[in-house]
């Protein structure tokens, strides 16, 4: 089988593939370059946890290897150049890390508990960590706990719990004075199954209180969010259901009007990784079907995503 390429990919430019298929990786922009580290892929029906690091050199238009991580790491919650938690496939991490291109990540603090599959947003020199699970292999360990790590501190105090209840794979983006959280999945004990959600909330940095916002257009997990500017959040991809599978649908959430508007569909139906550089939005790899990861990389001008007035 091949990667699930969408038919509605107008505006997206195909870029050099990742050096290997990857989902759950750490990735961030370094100027116009992009750094990718860790993650997972599958080989012969076996899940592989990765430790390699790669840099996309924008001038050379190619991926170049960097010294690898000391151990595999995937599904860390991150925003900007900071991550929290993650897993090596055997155990979850409690580390808050700072990532730079020219050296290996540096541990800055610890969360009160190991977490993976959490969401994170960075705003006002603070990393906000939302939900997640203690054990990546046991979805019943999903939590509603939220934490705030402030630059310069060694600890991450607990915040009010996420109002939707225990949730993993939350899509998170930071805006002006608020952190926005969308969708995700929880564990339904009665049915012993993972249940997707469309709930959405905003956390006010000044009052440290959650408020509900308009729910996402549909329930999903693995949606990815990235702030385009101070008032608009781009949300895309994810997994809807066993019947509908992965999606290429995308929306722009307007933080002032509390409304979603359909945007340019992804070029792939996947739990993609979204990275914004100055003028471009990148869609990298991700899980595009069960037990499979994509290596495809695409980009689109941010201006093409914004509503035409």
URZIGI-V115270 format. One record per residue. RES is the residue in one letter. NEAR is the number of other ideal C-beta (glycine too) atoms within 10 Angstrom. Layout:
# URZIGI-V115270
((RES & NEAR) (RES & NEAR))
This chain:
# URZIGI-V115270
((X & 6) (X & 8) (X & 19) (X & 17) (X & 17) (X & 17) (X & 8) (X & 13) (X & 18) (X & 11) (X & 16) (X & 21) (X & 13) (X & 12) (X & 20) (X & 14) (X & 15) (X & 24) (X & 15) (X & 17) (X & 23) (X & 27) (X & 24) (X & 26) (X & 27) (X & 24) (X & 22) (X & 21) (X & 18) (X & 16) (X & 9) (X & 13) (X & 16) (X & 26) (X & 20) (X & 26) (X & 26) (X & 27) (X & 30) (X & 22) (X & 24) (X & 15) (X & 9) (X & 5) (X & 6) (X & 8) (X & 12) (X & 17) (X & 19) (X & 25) (X & 15) (X & 18) (X & 21) (X & 20) (X & 19) (X & 25) (X & 14) (X & 16) (X & 7) (X & 11) (X & 9) (X & 12) (X & 19) (X & 12) (X & 10) (X & 17) (X & 10) (X & 15) (X & 17) (X & 9) (X & 12) (X & 19) (X & 28) (X & 26) (X & 30) (X & 31) (X & 28) (X & 26) (X & 23) (X & 15) (X & 17) (X & 23) (X & 28) (X & 29) (X & 29) (X & 28) (X & 26) (X & 19) (X & 18) (X & 11) (X & 11) (X & 25) (X & 22) (X & 16) (X & 18) (X & 27) (X & 22) (X & 16) (X & 21) (X & 12) (X & 14) (X & 8) (X & 10) (X & 14) (X & 22) (X & 11) (X & 12) (X & 18) (X & 21) (X & 17) (X & 23) (X & 12) (X & 15) (X & 19) (X & 32) (X & 27) (X & 31) (X & 31) (X & 30) (X & 28) (X & 26) (X & 21) (X & 19) (X & 13) (X & 9) (X & 17) (X & 27) (X & 25) (X & 30) (X & 30) (X & 29) (X & 36) (X & 27) (X & 19) (X & 17) (X & 24) (X & 11) (X & 10) (X & 20) (X & 14) (X & 19) (X & 25) (X & 20) (X & 16) (X & 21) (X & 26) (X & 25) (X & 18) (X & 24) (X & 13) (X & 13) (X & 8) (X & 13) (X & 10) (X & 14) (X & 24) (X & 11) (X & 14) (X & 18) (X & 12) (X & 15) (X & 23) (X & 16) (X & 22) (X & 15) (X & 20) (X & 28) (X & 26) (X & 28) (X & 32) (X & 28) (X & 27) (X & 27) (X & 25) (X & 20) (X & 13) (X & 15) (X & 18) (X & 28) (X & 22) (X & 27) (X & 30) (X & 28) (X & 35) (X & 26) (X & 23) (X & 19) (X & 12) (X & 8) (X & 5) (X & 8) (X & 9) (X & 11) (X & 16) (X & 13) (X & 20) (X & 20) (X & 16) (X & 20) (X & 22) (X & 20) (X & 18) (X & 26) (X & 12) (X & 17) (X & 8) (X & 9) (X & 11) (X & 12) (X & 20) (X & 11) (X & 12) (X & 18) (X & 14) (X & 15) (X & 22) (X & 14) (X & 16) (X & 18) (X & 27) (X & 23) (X & 26) (X & 30) (X & 27) (X & 23) (X & 21) (X & 22) (X & 18) (X & 12) (X & 11) (X & 14) (X & 21) (X & 22) (X & 22) (X & 26) (X & 27) (X & 27) (X & 32) (X & 24) (X & 18) (X & 12) (X & 7) (X & 5) (X & 11) (X & 13) (X & 22) (X & 23) (X & 23) (X & 20) (X & 24) (X & 20) (X & 20) (X & 28) (X & 15) (X & 20) (X & 10) (X & 10) (X & 12) (X & 12) (X & 19) (X & 12) (X & 10) (X & 22) (X & 19) (X & 20) (X & 27) (X & 25) (X & 26) (X & 25) (X & 32) (X & 25) (X & 30) (X & 26) (X & 22) (X & 21) (X & 16) (X & 16) (X & 8) (X & 10) (X & 20) (X & 21) (X & 22) (X & 27) (X & 28) (X & 28) (X & 30) (X & 24) (X & 26) (X & 16) (X & 10) (X & 10) (X & 17) (X & 27) (X & 27) (X & 16) (X & 23) (X & 24) (X & 21) (X & 20) (X & 20) (X & 13) (X & 18) (X & 11) (X & 14) (X & 17) (X & 14) (X & 9) (X & 5) (X & 3))
